[in-house]
Amino acid sequence: MRAAGEVRQARARRTPVAASRSRIAFKQTLIITVPFAYYDKLSPARQRIYRKSDAIETLGIPPGLALGRAIAAIADGLRNEHRVSAQSACQSLVNALLEGYHVPAVRVKVLLRRPADDYGELHGLYEPEEDDTRACITLWMRTAQRKQVVAFKTFLRTLIHEVCHHLDYELFALEETFHTEGFYKRESTLVGALLAQLAAQSEQSL
């Protein structure tokens, strides 16, 4: 994630973030309903898109989907430090979700070490469909500095963060995808639902 006011064709997620709220800060101020600071710098047309996004606060798993095994496979891929397995598991999960939402598919790539610059480490990247090129989500499974495997919940949240950008276009028909409070609430509700299915799957395996 770059600065919150910057909306580009390729949406990136970085940490730390200047001029936007970090994940911890957002959780601490979730009850605040005023727009993020960059809202005032948007044109009236883009403010309308922002408000549409902000008004959508929940996003559940499509009906009838049991995704516990697919989510567990992502955790296994990370635990075994096996990039191809992690990528395949991510693609399976995303395929199931997007088919359930009845929106176009996305290609998922899992690469090794996060790129980094003065803004921080790049966690994930969403690139919308362009011409004949399918939309693409890229994730990295190792941190830039310590080269450690990314924690499972952090990795899953990053994946769903990028999926939410795709859904802004394809499910909610927004002309742009902004980091609004509504966006982060959608991300959080979907991640929470997925983790609940993983917990249920784990209990059944005992």
KEKE-3310 file (N, C-alpha, C; in steps of 0.2 Angstrom, whole numbers, plus 5000, padded with zeros to 4 digits):
npx = (5004:5004:5005:4989:4981:4985:4980:4982:4985:4991:4990:4997:5004:5011:5023:5032:5018:5017:5006:4995:4984:4991:4989:4988:4984:4972:4964:4963:4956:4944:4930:4928:4921:4923:4930:4946:4961:4965:4954:4948:4956:4952:4943:4926:4919:4927:4926:4913:4914:4923:4914:4904:4912:4915:4903:4900:4901:4903:4908:4905:4908:4904:4889:4887:4901:4914:4929:4939:4949:4956:4962:4970:4979:4986:4993:5000:5009:5017:5022:5030:5039:5037:5036:5029:5019:5012:5008:4999:4989:4984:4979:4969:4960:4957:4951:4940:4933:4930:4923:4912:4907:4904:4912:4925:4940:4956:4974:4986:5001:5015:5029:5046:5056:5051:5051:5059:5060:5063:5051:5047:5043:5036:5021:5010:5003:4991:4986:4975:4964:4970:4968:4971:4976:4975:4969:4980:4987:5000:5010:5022:5032:5043:5050:5058:5070:5074:5072:5063:5050:5034:5021:5007:4994:4996:5000:4988:4979:4985:4983:4969:4966:4971:4962:4951:4953:4951:4938:4931:4931:4925:4914:4907:4907:4914:4922:4935:4947:4948:4957:4947:4938:4927:4932:4943:4935:4927:4938:4942:4930:4929:4941:4940:4929:4935:4945:4937:4931:4943:4946:4935:4937:4949:4945:4937:4946:4953)
npy = (4994:5011:5028:5034:5042:5040:5033:5020:5011:4999:4992:4994:4986:4992:4993:5003:5015:5031:5045:5038:5027:5014:4996:4993:5006:5008:4999:5003:5015:5012:5015:5028:5038:5048:5053:5047:5057:5060:5062:5075:5080:5074:5074:5080:5069:5058:5058:5054:5041:5036:5037:5028:5016:5017:5015:5002:4989:4976:4959:4944:4926:4918:4909:4892:4888:4879:4881:4878:4868:4873:4884:4879:4873:4884:4888:4877:4877:4888:4885:4874:4880:4881:4887:4885:4876:4885:4895:4888:4884:4897:4901:4892:4895:4908:4906:4899:4908:4919:4913:4910:4923:4926:4933:4939:4929:4929:4929:4922:4925:4919:4925:4924:4933:4948:4964:4979:4997:5014:5017:5006:4988:4979:4971:4965:4965:4972:4970:4977:4970:4972:4976:4961:4955:4945:4950:4952:4945:4948:4941:4940:4928:4929:4940:4956:4961:4952:4940:4930:4918:4924:4927:4916:4922:4935:4934:4928:4939:4949:4943:4943:4956:4961:4954:4960:4973:4969:4965:4977:4983:4972:4966:4976:4986:4998:5013:5016:5010:5012:5015:5014:5016:5008:4998:4992:4986:4977:4969:4964:4957:4947:4940:4936:4927:4917:4912:4907:4897:4889:4886:4878:4867:4862:4857:4847:4838:4833)
npz = (5000:4995:4998:5004:4996:4983:4968:4957:4942:4945:4960:4976:4991:5005:5019:5031:5030:5023:5026:5027:5035:5046:5048:5062:5067:5060:5066:5078:5077:5071:5074:5070:5058:5049:5033:5026:5026:5013:5006:5004:4994:4983:4967:4964:4957:4960:4974:4975:4971:4981:4992:4989:4990:5003:5009:5009:5019:5023:5018:5014:5013:4998:4996:5001:5000:5005:5012:5020:5018:5007:5013:5023:5015:5010:5022:5025:5013:5016:5029:5025:5017:5003:4988:4976:4980:4989:4980:4972:4981:4985:4972:4970:4981:4978:4965:4969:4977:4968:4958:4965:4968:4955:4946:4935:4933:4942:4940:4951:4958:4967:4974:4979:4989:4996:4987:4991:4996:4999:5004:5011:5013:5000:5000:4993:4977:4966:4949:4937:4925:4908:4891:4883:4894:4908:4924:4938:4954:4964:4976:4990:4998:5008:5020:5016:5023:5034:5028:5031:5032:5028:5041:5042:5044:5041:5028:5022:5024:5016:5004:5003:5004:4991:4983:4986:4980:4967:4967:4970:4957:4949:4956:4963:4954:4954:4948:4952:4964:4981:4996:5008:5024:5023:5014:5021:5031:5024:5019:5032:5037:5028:5029:5042:5041:5033:5041:5051:5045:5043:5056:5059:5050:5055:5068:5064:5059:5070)
capx = (5000:5007:5001:4982:4978:4988:4977:4985:4983:4994:4989:5003:5003:5018:5023:5027:5014:5016:5000:4989:4984:4993:4984:4986:4981:4966:4960:4962:4951:4938:4924:4928:4917:4925:4934:4953:4963:4966:4947:4947:4960:4949:4938:4919:4918:4931:4924:4907:4917:4925:4909:4901:4916:4915:4897:4900:4905:4904:4909:4905:4910:4899:4885:4889:4908:4918:4936:4944:4955:4960:4965:4975:4984:4991:4997:5005:5014:5021:5026:5035:5043:5037:5033:5024:5013:5008:5005:4994:4984:4982:4975:4963:4956:4954:4947:4933:4929:4928:4918:4906:4905:4902:4916:4931:4946:4963:4980:4989:5008:5018:5036:5050:5058:5048:5055:5059:5063:5063:5044:5046:5042:5030:5018:5006:5002:4985:4986:4969:4964:4972:4968:4970:4980:4970:4971:4985:4989:5007:5012:5029:5032:5048:5052:5064:5076:5076:5071:5059:5043:5028:5017:5001:4988:4998:5000:4981:4976:4987:4980:4962:4967:4972:4956:4946:4953:4948:4930:4929:4930:4921:4908:4904:4907:4917:4927:4942:4947:4951:4958:4942:4936:4923:4936:4946:4930:4926:4943:4942:4925:4930:4947:4937:4925:4939:4948:4932:4931:4949:4946:4931:4941:4954:4942:4935:4952:4955)
capy = (5000:5017:5034:5032:5046:5038:5027:5018:5004:4993:4994:4990:4987:4993:4995:5007:5019:5038:5049:5034:5023:5008:4992:4994:5012:5008:4995:5007:5020:5009:5018:5035:5038:5053:5050:5048:5064:5062:5063:5082:5081:5071:5078:5078:5063:5053:5058:5050:5034:5035:5036:5022:5011:5017:5013:4994:4987:4968:4955:4937:4920:4916:4904:4885:4886:4876:4883:4876:4864:4877:4889:4875:4871:4889:4888:4871:4879:4893:4881:4870:4885:4878:4893:4882:4874:4891:4898:4884:4884:4903:4901:4888:4899:4914:4904:4897:4914:4923:4909:4911:4930:4927:4938:4936:4926:4933:4925:4923:4923:4919:4925:4923:4939:4955:4970:4985:5003:5019:5017:5000:4982:4978:4965:4962:4970:4970:4973:4975:4967:4977:4973:4954:4952:4944:4953:4948:4947:4945:4941:4937:4924:4930:4947:4958:4962:4945:4934:4925:4917:4928:4924:4914:4926:4941:4932:4928:4945:4952:4940:4945:4963:4962:4951:4966:4978:4966:4965:4984:4984:4967:4965:4982:4990:5005:5015:5016:5006:5017:5012:5018:5012:5002:4994:4988:4982:4971:4964:4961:4952:4941:4936:4933:4922:4912:4910:4903:4890:4885:4883:4872:4862:4859:4854:4841:4834:4830)
capz = (5000:4995:5001:5003:4990:4976:4965:4951:4939:4949:4967:4980:4998:5008:5026:5034:5025:5025:5024:5027:5042:5046:5050:5069:5068:5058:5071:5084:5075:5067:5075:5067:5052:5044:5027:5027:5025:5006:5003:5002:4988:4977:4963:4966:4954:4964:4980:4975:4971:4988:4997:4987:4993:5011:5012:5008:5025:5024:5012:5016:5009:4994:4999:4999:4999:5011:5010:5025:5016:5003:5017:5026:5010:5010:5028:5024:5009:5020:5034:5022:5013:4996:4985:4971:4984:4992:4974:4969:4986:4984:4966:4972:4985:4974:4960:4972:4979:4962:4955:4970:4967:4948:4943:4931:4937:4943:4941:4957:4958:4974:4973:4985:4993:4995:4985:4996:4994:5004:5007:5015:5009:4996:5003:4988:4971:4961:4943:4934:4918:4903:4885:4883:4899:4914:4931:4942:4960:4966:4984:4991:5004:5013:5021:5013:5028:5037:5023:5035:5029:5031:5045:5038:5044:5037:5021:5020:5024:5010:4998:5003:5002:4984:4980:4987:4975:4961:4968:4969:4950:4946:4960:4965:4948:4956:4943:4955:4970:4986:5003:5013:5030:5021:5010:5026:5034:5019:5020:5039:5038:5023:5032:5048:5039:5031:5047:5055:5041:5044:5063:5059:5047:5060:5073:5061:5058:5076)
cpx = (5004:5003:4993:4979:4981:4984:4979:4983:4985:4994:4993:5001:5010:5017:5030:5023:5014:5010:4994:4989:4987:4988:4982:4982:4974:4961:4959:4957:4945:4932:4923:4925:4919:4930:4942:4955:4964:4959:4946:4951:4957:4944:4931:4917:4921:4929:4917:4909:4919:4919:4905:4905:4915:4909:4896:4904:4907:4905:4910:4907:4904:4895:4887:4896:4911:4925:4941:4950:4960:4965:4971:4980:4989:4995:5002:5011:5019:5025:5031:5040:5043:5033:5028:5018:5009:5005:4999:4988:4981:4977:4969:4958:4953:4950:4940:4929:4926:4923:4911:4903:4903:4906:4922:4937:4952:4968:4983:4996:5011:5026:5040:5051:5054:5053:5054:5062:5062:5056:5043:5045:5036:5027:5014:5005:4996:4986:4980:4970:4966:4972:4966:4973:4975:4973:4975:4986:4995:5008:5019:5029:5038:5049:5058:5070:5078:5075:5067:5052:5038:5024:5010:4996:4989:4997:4993:4978:4978:4984:4973:4962:4967:4965:4951:4946:4950:4940:4927:4927:4924:4914:4904:4904:4909:4922:4934:4942:4951:4952:4953:4941:4932:4927:4940:4941:4928:4932:4943:4936:4926:4936:4944:4933:4929:4943:4944:4931:4937:4949:4941:4934:4946:4951:4939:4940:4955:4952)
cpy = (5006:5022:5033:5036:5044:5032:5026:5012:4998:4996:4990:4991:4987:4994:4997:5012:5027:5041:5044:5030:5016:5003:4993:5001:5012:5004:4999:5013:5018:5012:5025:5034:5043:5050:5051:5054:5065:5063:5070:5084:5078:5075:5076:5071:5057:5052:5054:5042:5032:5033:5030:5016:5011:5015:5005:4992:4980:4965:4948:4932:4919:4910:4897:4883:4884:4877:4881:4873:4868:4882:4885:4874:4877:4889:4882:4873:4884:4889:4877:4874:4883:4883:4890:4880:4880:4894:4894:4884:4891:4904:4897:4891:4904:4912:4902:4903:4918:4919:4910:4918:4931:4933:4935:4934:4931:4927:4927:4921:4924:4919:4924:4929:4945:4960:4975:4991:5008:5019:5011:4994:4981:4971:4961:4968:4967:4974:4972:4973:4973:4973:4965:4951:4951:4948:4949:4950:4944:4946:4938:4934:4925:4938:4949:4959:4955:4939:4928:4924:4921:4924:4922:4919:4933:4940:4932:4934:4949:4949:4943:4952:4965:4959:4957:4971:4975:4966:4972:4985:4979:4966:4971:4987:4998:5007:5015:5012:5010:5013:5016:5013:5006:4997:4989:4984:4976:4966:4960:4956:4946:4937:4933:4927:4916:4909:4905:4896:4886:4882:4877:4866:4858:4855:4847:4836:4831:4823)
cpz = (5000:4999:4999:4997:4984:4974:4958:4948:4943:4956:4972:4987:5001:5015:5027:5028:5027:5022:5024:5033:5041:5048:5057:5070:5066:5063:5077:5083:5071:5068:5072:5060:5047:5039:5029:5024:5017:5003:5000:4996:4982:4973:4965:4963:4958:4971:4980:4975:4978:4992:4995:4990:5000:5013:5012:5014:5026:5018:5015:5011:5004:4997:4997:4998:5006:5009:5015:5023:5011:5007:5021:5022:5010:5016:5027:5019:5012:5025:5031:5017:5006:4992:4980:4974:4986:4986:4972:4974:4985:4978:4967:4976:4982:4969:4963:4974:4973:4958:4959:4969:4960:4945:4939:4936:4937:4943:4947:4956:4965:4972:4979:4990:4991:4992:4991:4993:5000:5008:5011:5010:5005:4998:4997:4983:4967:4955:4939:4927:4913:4896:4885:4889:4905:4920:4935:4949:4962:4973:4984:4998:5009:5014:5018:5017:5031:5033:5026:5031:5032:5035:5041:5038:5041:5030:5018:5019:5018:5004:4997:5001:4995:4980:4981:4982:4969:4962:4968:4962:4948:4949:4961:4960:4950:4950:4945:4961:4975:4992:5008:5019:5028:5017:5016:5030:5030:5020:5026:5039:5034:5027:5038:5046:5037:5037:5051:5052:5043:5051:5063:5056:5052:5065:5070:5060:5064:5077)
residu = (MET:ARG:ALA:ALA:GLY:GLU:VAL:ARG:GLN:ALA:ARG:ALA:ARG:ARG:THR:PRO:VAL:ALA:ALA:SER:ARG:SER:ARG:ILE:ALA:PHE:LYS:GLN:THR:LEU:ILE:ILE:THR:VAL:PRO:PHE:ALA:TYR:TYR:ASP:LYS:LEU:SER:PRO:ALA:ARG:GLN:ARG:ILE:TYR:ARG:LYS:SER:ASP:ALA:ILE:GLU:THR:LEU:GLY:ILE:PRO:PRO:GLY:LEU:ALA:LEU:GLY:ARG:ALA:ILE:ALA:ALA:ILE:ALA:ASP:GLY:LEU:ARG:ASN:GLU:HIS:ARG:VAL:SER:ALA:GLN:SER:ALA:CYS:GLN:SER:LEU:VAL:ASN:ALA:LEU:LEU:GLU:GLY:TYR:HIS:VAL:PRO:ALA:VAL:ARG:VAL:LYS:VAL:LEU:LEU:ARG:ARG:PRO:ALA:ASP:ASP:TYR:GLY:GLU:LEU:HIS:GLY:LEU:TYR:GLU:PRO:GLU:GLU:ASP:ASP:THR:ARG:ALA:CYS:ILE:THR:LEU:TRP:MET:ARG:THR:ALA:GLN:ARG:LYS:GLN:VAL:VAL:ALA:PHE:LYS:THR:PHE:LEU:ARG:THR:LEU:ILE:HIS:GLU:VAL:CYS:HIS:HIS:LEU:ASP:TYR:GLU:LEU:PHE:ALA:LEU:GLU:GLU:THR:PHE:HIS:THR:GLU:GLY:PHE:TYR:LYS:ARG:GLU:SER:THR:LEU:VAL:GLY:ALA:LEU:LEU:ALA:GLN:LEU:ALA:ALA:GLN:SER:GLU:GLN:SER:LEU)
# end
